[in-house]
């Protein structure tokens, strides 16, 4: 596999979404959770999305109950929490597994490019306009640092 553009994921309603639909956009892929110490990052992610989406930037939200078991509930419950609490507009997908043998193919690909299990919520992978993974950030990386890289890539 050469890029995320070859991967199809499921939206929160179970429909197939080819990531090739994000070709020519800079993409930040994030494994999220609604009961994590990092959950307030939704506000920063939404601010980034609103600021740069018109220039070709997307945040792709992949809720996961891994690795910390801090994302209980159904896909719709997670979505409603994010809308009600953080007014998020960026795309949210079906809950997935992000590590281990049964990790989602997207996360197998991401961690192949930037090795290491996903061990915390809100790990971020930055993808360029041709679908190549160019950076991996842990949950403690300041959003301002990620924003600088995004601006360079747009």
C-alpha positions as CSV (number, residue, x, y, z in Angstrom):
1,X,0.0,0.0,0.0
2,X,1.4,3.4,-1.0
3,X,-1.0,5.9,0.6
4,X,-4.1,6.3,2.7
5,X,-5.9,6.9,-0.6
6,X,-6.0,3.2,-1.1
7,X,-8.0,2.6,2.2
8,X,-11.7,2.6,2.7
9,X,-13.1,3.2,6.2
10,X,-16.7,3.3,7.6
11,X,-18.6,6.4,8.6
12,X,-20.4,6.3,11.9
13,X,-23.5,4.9,10.2
14,X,-21.5,2.0,8.6
15,X,-21.2,3.4,5.0
16,X,-18.0,2.9,3.1
17,X,-15.9,6.0,2.7
18,X,-12.8,5.8,0.4
19,X,-10.1,8.0,1.8
20,X,-9.2,8.9,-1.8
21,X,-12.0,11.4,-1.3
22,X,-9.5,13.4,0.7
23,X,-6.8,13.4,-2.0
24,X,-5.4,16.9,-2.5
25,X,-6.1,17.8,1.1
26,X,-3.8,17.8,4.1
27,X,-5.3,15.5,6.7
28,X,-4.9,15.0,10.4
29,X,-6.1,11.6,11.5
30,X,-6.8,11.3,15.3
31,X,-7.9,8.5,17.5
32,X,-10.3,10.1,20.0
33,X,-12.1,9.2,23.2
34,X,-14.9,11.1,25.0
35,X,-13.8,10.3,28.6
36,X,-10.0,10.8,28.2
37,X,-7.9,13.3,30.0
38,X,-7.2,14.6,26.4
39,X,-10.9,14.9,25.4
40,X,-10.7,18.8,25.6
41,X,-8.5,18.7,22.6
42,X,-11.7,18.4,20.5
43,X,-11.9,22.2,20.9
44,X,-8.4,22.7,19.5
45,X,-9.0,20.3,16.7
46,X,-12.3,22.0,15.7
47,X,-10.5,25.4,15.7
48,X,-7.8,24.0,13.4
49,X,-10.5,22.5,11.1
50,X,-12.5,25.8,10.9
51,X,-9.4,27.9,10.3
52,X,-7.8,25.7,7.6
53,X,-10.6,23.6,6.0
54,X,-11.3,26.3,3.4
55,X,-7.7,25.9,2.3
56,X,-7.9,22.1,1.9
57,X,-7.4,20.7,5.4
58,X,-9.4,18.0,7.1
59,X,-9.5,16.4,10.6
60,X,-10.6,12.8,10.5
61,X,-11.9,11.6,13.8
62,X,-11.7,7.9,14.6
63,X,-13.2,7.2,18.1
64,X,-11.6,4.2,19.8
65,X,-12.1,2.4,23.1
66,X,-8.4,1.5,22.8
67,X,-6.0,1.9,24.3
68,X,-7.5,3.4,27.5
69,X,-11.2,2.2,27.4
70,X,-12.2,5.8,27.6
71,X,-14.7,5.8,24.7
72,X,-17.7,3.9,25.8
73,X,-21.1,4.0,24.0
74,X,-22.4,3.8,20.5
75,X,-21.1,5.7,17.5
76,X,-24.2,7.9,17.7
77,X,-23.7,8.6,21.4
78,X,-20.0,9.6,20.7
79,X,-21.1,11.8,17.9
80,X,-23.8,13.6,19.9
81,X,-21.4,14.2,22.8
82,X,-18.9,15.8,20.4
83,X,-21.5,18.0,18.7
84,X,-23.2,19.0,22.0
85,X,-20.0,19.6,24.0
86,X,-17.5,20.9,21.4
87,X,-19.7,21.8,18.4
88,X,-17.4,19.7,16.1
89,X,-18.0,19.8,12.4
90,X,-15.1,17.6,11.1
91,X,-15.9,14.1,9.9
92,X,-16.3,11.4,12.5
93,X,-16.1,7.8,11.7
94,X,-17.1,4.4,13.2
95,X,-15.4,3.4,16.4
96,X,-12.3,1.3,15.5
97,X,-9.5,-0.6,17.1
98,X,-6.2,1.2,16.8
99,X,-3.7,-1.3,18.1
100,X,-3.0,-5.0,18.2
101,X,-3.6,-7.8,15.7
102,X,-7.2,-6.7,15.1
103,X,-6.4,-3.0,14.5
104,X,-8.3,-1.3,11.7
105,X,-6.4,-1.5,8.4
106,X,-6.0,2.3,8.5
107,X,-4.1,2.1,11.8
108,X,-2.1,-0.9,10.7
109,X,-0.9,1.3,7.8
110,X,-0.3,4.4,9.9
111,X,1.7,2.5,12.5
112,X,3.7,0.7,9.7
113,X,4.8,4.1,8.4
114,X,5.5,5.5,11.9
115,X,6.1,2.3,14.0
116,X,4.9,1.8,17.5
117,X,1.6,0.8,18.9
118,X,-0.9,3.6,19.6
119,X,-0.7,3.8,23.4
120,X,-2.8,6.9,24.1
121,X,-5.9,8.6,23.0
122,X,-5.5,11.6,20.7
123,X,-2.4,10.3,18.9
124,X,-2.3,12.2,15.6
125,X,-1.0,11.3,12.2
126,X,-0.4,14.1,9.6
127,X,-0.9,13.1,5.9
128,X,0.1,15.2,2.9
129,X,-1.9,16.0,-0.2
130,X,-0.9,12.8,-1.9
131,X,-1.9,10.5,1.0
132,X,1.6,10.0,2.5
133,X,1.9,9.9,6.3
134,X,4.5,12.6,7.1
135,X,4.4,12.9,10.9
136,X,3.1,11.3,14.1
137,X,2.3,13.3,17.2
138,X,1.5,12.2,20.7
139,X,-1.4,13.6,22.7
140,X,1.0,16.0,24.6
141,X,2.3,17.7,21.4
142,X,1.1,21.3,21.4
143,X,-1.5,21.9,18.7
144,X,0.5,25.1,17.8
145,X,3.4,22.8,16.7
146,X,1.1,20.7,14.5
147,X,-0.5,23.9,13.1
148,X,2.9,25.2,11.9
149,X,3.5,22.0,9.9
150,X,-0.1,22.1,8.5
151,X,0.5,25.7,7.3
152,X,3.7,24.6,5.6
153,X,1.9,21.8,3.8
154,X,-1.1,23.8,2.6
